[in-house]
Amino acid sequence: MRALGSEDSQLETKNTAVLPPGPAGLPVVGNLLQFRRDPLAFVSGVQRSFGRVATMRMARLPIVMFFRPEHVRYFLVEQARNFTSSQFNINLRRLLGDGLLTTDGEFHRQQRRLIQPAFHKRRVEGYAGIMVQHTQEMLDAWQPGERLDMAQAMRDLTLRIVAKSLFDVDIQQNHPELGASFTNVIENPVQSPFSVRALPINLPFTPYGKHMQGKRTLDAYVYALIEERRASGRDTGDVLSMLLAAREDDVTMTDQQVRDQTMTLFAAGHETTANALTWTFYLLSEHPAVREKLLAELHTVLASRAPTVDDLPQLPYLDWVISESMRLYPPAWTQGRCAIEPFELEGYHFPAKTVVMFSQWVIHRLPDIWGDPDTFRPERWDPAHAQKVPPGAYFPFGAGPRMCIGMPFAQLEARLLLATILQRYAPRLAPGYPVVPRPRVTLRPKYGIQMMLEPTIARAPAIAASA
Ligand code: HEM
C-alpha cells in the first residue's frame, strides 16, 4: 500500500484515504494524457502491471480501476445500491437529461418499471418483421462489388429500426440528418471524467459548436415528435404512447421527461448494436473459415429465405459468432460507478464518492479466464464443451438491476440482421484499410470500416453438410 502524495488528489485531500497504487503520471494532469492517447492500451497495460486493482488520476480525480470478475459482480449486482452512475455519465447527461441511463435511485427504478413492458420477449419479437424488412430495403440499394463504410451503414440501419419499432416513425425518409447529429454529440464530448472540459466556443467547426448543433437538431426533432403525438391523441401502442399515457398518483410525465426517455432509447438503442454488427463483419472478413461455417449454417436452415424468430434456435453458430464478437469488441467497452457510502474491497477502505471503473475490454481478455484471449473462436460458446466462464467475466450488457433493458431487442436484431445480410453479401475488408478501435462512449472503428460487397455464392450442399 502507498500513501498518496498531497498535491494530486481531490478525494485524498478531502478524505486522507489510502488508495491502491497505480501508474505514474504527470503533475496536475496525472494520467489524463496517457489515457487520452490510447485508452485501450493504457487500461490493458495498467492491468498487466498492477493485477487486480489500480488507481489512475484524471487530473484531480482519482479513478480506481478493478480488474476481476468478482469486482464486476460486487459493483453491479451485490452492492449495486451503493453505487450511482452519475459521475461517469456527465457527458451523456447533457444529451439524455434524466433518462434511464443517467438517473439513479427511486426515480430510476420507477422509470425502469414503466419502460420495461416495451422490452418483454413477446413484444420485442413483434419487431422482427420491421428489422428484416428495413434490412432488405437497405440491401436492395446495395450493388455487388460496391465499396462502403459498414459502420455508417449499420448506424443508419439500426437508427431506422429503433425509430420505427419504438416510436413508429420513418426517419430515413424525413430526417436523414439525425444519425450525423448523434455522431456529433458523441464524438465531441463537452465534459467527461476523461477529457478536459471543451471551451464553450460555439462555432460550427469547434468541438463545442458541433456538440451543441447536434443536440439542437435532436432536441427539435424529439420535441416535435412529442407535440405531434400529443396533438393527434393517437395511441399506437408503441413506447412513445406508453410514456405519454404513463401516470403515477394521477400525475403524467412532462414533455421534458418524455423527451429524456425518448432520447435515451434513440441513442442507446442504435449505436451499440451498430457497433456489434460492424465488428462482427470485420471479424468474419478476417476469419474466412468461421465465415464459411456460418454461411453453411444459414444455407442449411434458411435456404435463402428471410429469417424469422422461429428459425433462431436452429442457428446456434450465428449466436456464438455474435457472443464471441462482443467478447473481443464489446460495444460498451467500460463502465463506471460512484460510491454513495464508504466500502471495503481488496484490503482497502474506500471513502464515499470514490469513482470506480471496470472495463469489458480488459476483463473479456484476461488470460487466466479465457486461455487464448485474443483468438476469435466462436466454438468457445458451444454449450457441449463450453469453457467455464465465471460470473462477471463476460458482461457486454452489464449486469444486475441496471443491466441493459434493450438486451432482448439487441440480441434479436443482431441475429436477424446478420443472417439477412450474409445471405446476400459476404462483405470483405477493403485491402489495406486501417481498422483502429476508438473507445468513446461506445467502441467504434476510428476510421469506419470500408468493406467490399462480395455477393454470397449459394453454398453447395456438400459444404453445408460438412458444417
Ligand atoms: C449490442 C447492443 C447493446 C449493448 C452492448 C448494450 C450495452 C449496455 C450496457 C453495458 C448497459 C449498462 C450500463 C450501465 O450499467 O452503466 C446498458 C444499459 C442500457 N441500454 Fe443497452 N446495450 C445494447 C443495446 C441496447 C438497445 C437496443 C437499447 C434500446 C432499444 C438499449 C437501451 C439501454 C438502456 C435504456 C440502458 C439503461 C438501463 C438502466 O440503467 O436501467 N441498449 N446497455
Residues whose N, C-alpha, C, O or C-beta is under 5 A from the ligand:
A	BS01	HEM	L100 L101 R112 L265 A268 G269 T272 T273 A276 P331 A332 Q335 F395 P396 F397 G398 P401 R402 M403 C404 I405 G406 M407 F409 A410
